[in-house]
Amino acid sequence: MRGAKGSLLERPNASRVLEEIRKAGRAASAQLGPGQRMQMAFAISMDALRLCRAGLNTQGFSESQVCAIMDEKGR
């Protein structure tokens, strides 16, 4: 079902540069085996957790508050 033009559900057209970047990324990951993809996904998720913790620390939360927030997000 397509919404009216200008609807929030309609996606804008991606730029050609962005499409080329995406194609290059897909081609590179297509050569990897399933185990290597899982390792990459795990590494990315760990980096995201570290960034989230660093952001909370930067905002002035104590380490115990950061742990509580991160535990709550995991649930």
ZIRALIN-V927929 format. One record per helix or strand of 3 or more residues. SS is the DSSP state (H for helix, E for strand). FROM is the first residue (numbers start at 0). TO is the last residue. If there is no record, write none. Layout:
# ZIRALIN-V927929
ss=<SS;SS>
from=<FROM;FROM>
to=<TO;TO>
This chain:
# ZIRALIN-V927929
ss=<H;H;H>
from=<15;33;62>
to=<29;57;73>
